[in-house]
Amino acid sequence: MVFSGITFLYYFLPIMLLVYFICPKKYRNIILLIGSLIFYFYGETKYFLLLIFSSIFNYLIGKKIESSKHKKMFLTSGLIVNFGLLFYFKYFDFFIENINALIGTQISLLNIVIPIGISFFTFKNASYLIDVYKNRVNSEKNFINYFTYIAMFPSLIQGPIVRYKDIDLKDKKISFDNFAMGVERFIIGLSKKVILADTLA
């Protein structure tokens, strides 16, 4: 599902906004999470479980970093897993190609399909672990809140990478002015994509 596609603009986004705003505030993170998971599953069925595993793993590691005496060990292990997955999916075939070119081997490529958004959710997870380690934020006690932060569809597949301390999922203050500003920015961005970028491409 792409932001400029008919499915997103005419079906997913209107339904998502309607359900989100008619629901009581205490259920909005759940609605946002469910919508984000549907959004990701629609575009990346094969690696849907990878997103879930990554979120659960980093949520638990974050709690360990905060409570354990061995903070650096848990941070290091968390970063190794995160960037290990990123390296495997994005760069392993590239690494093999270069090895073959440099020393003349004929190692077969794995033809790995890169999961949508893996760079964005990897760096969001990593920045969260680092912030917990440096006491910039407390580890999140509510998994729904953390999973919503990682999987949130507006930034899941195209960024930006928003740090956990810069987003408040517990007490979101929504005003008409902010909503109008968001709609305006969305329309301008969509226009640039459809009118300028697609035409030039």
N, C-alpha and C positions, 0 to 999 in steps of 0.2 A: 504494500500500500504506500503510495507516494502522496505528498502533501498537495500536489497539483492535479491529482487524479480525480475522476468522477466519483469513485467509491468513497474516497475520503471527504471530498467537499460536499457532496449531496446526501450522503448517508451517515458515515461514521461521525464526522464532526458535529453536525446538527443534533443527532441523537445523543452523543456524548455530553454536549453542553446542556441539553434539555434535562437529561437524567441527573446530571451533576448538580444543577441549580435547584431542582425541585426536591432533592433529597435533604434530609436534616444534616447539619454540619458534621455530626459525629460519624456519619457514614460516607462522607465525601472522599476520604482517602481510599476507602475500599472500592468505591465506584471508579475513581481515577485509576486504581491498580488494575481492576478487572478490564476496564477499557484499554489500558496500555498493554495488557497481556493478549487481548484479542487482536489489537493492532500488530503486535510483534508476531503472534502465531500466524496471522494472515500472510505475512511476508516471509517468515522464517520458521516453517514447521519443523524442519529437520533439526535445528539447534535450539528449539524452544526450551528443552530441559537444561541446556548449558546455561542459559540466563538464570533459571531457577537455582541450579547448583551454585553458580557464582555468587548469587545474592545471599543464599543461606550460609555458604562458607564464610563470606566476608562479614556477615552479621555476627556469626559466632566468634570469629577471630577478633573482631572489634571488642566484644565483651571480654575476651581473654586478655587482650592488651591492657584494658583498663583495670582488671581485677588481679592479674598475675604479677608476681615478682620478676618474671622473666619476660618483660615487655618486649625487649629487642628481639628475642627469639621468635615470639609470635608475630611480630611485625615482619621480620625477615622471611619467615615461612609463608606468610600471607602474600608478600610481594613476589616471592619466587613462584608461587602457584599462579597468581594473576598474570605476571609477565611471561611465565612459561607457556600458559595457554595462548596468550597473544602471539608469542613467537612461533608457536607450533602452527597456528591457523594462518597467520599472515606471512610469515617469513621462512618457514621450513623448506618449502619447495624452492624458494629463491636461494636459500643457503645451499641446497643440493646442486642447483644449477651452477652456482659459482664454484663449488668444489669440483664438479665435473669439468668445468672450463679451465680451472687452474692446474689440476693434476692429471687430467685426461681420463678420469674414471667414467663409468657409465651407470651410475646409480640411478635407478628408476625414480621418477617423480611420483609423489603420492596423489597429485592432482586434488589437493585439499580445497574444498569449497569454503570460502571465508564467511563466517557468520555475520549477518547484518548487525552493525552497531557494536561489534566486539571492542573496537578501540575506545569508544565512548564509555561503555559500562565498565571496562577494565580500568580506565583512568579515574572514573568516579569512585570505584571501589578502593583503588590504591590511595587516592587523596583522602578518603575517609579514614582509612587505617592510619595514615601518617598524622592526620589531625588529631585522632584519638591518642596516638602515641605521644604527641607533643602537647597534650592537654588543651588543645584549642577548642575541642568539643567533647562532650561526654558521649560514651557509647550509647547508641539508640536501644532502648529497652523494648520497644514495640516493633516487631518484625514487619508488620503491615506498613508502618511509616517508612522503614528503611527500604523495603522492597519497592514501595511507591517512588521513592527518590531515585532508585536505580533504573526502574523500568518506565518511568514517566514518558509517554509517547512523544511529547513535543520536542524532547532533546535526545531521545534514545538512539535514533539512527543518523542524525545529522548534527548533533551538538546544539549549543555549546556545552562544554564540560563545566557544570555548575558544582562548586564545592558544597559539601553538606552544611557547613556553617552559614552559607549564604542563602539557604532556602529554608523556609519555615513551613513545615507540613502539619504542625500541631495547632497553630493559631493563625490560619490564613485570613488576612483582612482583604475582602473583595469590595471594591467600590465601582460605581458606574463609570467614573472617570478612568480608572485603571483598565476596566474592561473595554471601554471605547478606545483607549490608547493601544491596547493589544490588538483589537480588530483592525485599527488603522495600520499598524505595523505589519500585520499579516497580509492585508490587501496590497500594500506597497511591495512587500517581498514576493508575493505571488505574481504580481504584475511584472516585476523584473524578471522572474523566472520564465513566465509564459511568453511575454512579449519580447523581451530582449534576449535572454540566454538561449531559449529554444530556437528563436529565429536565427540568431547568429550561428548556433550549432548546425 
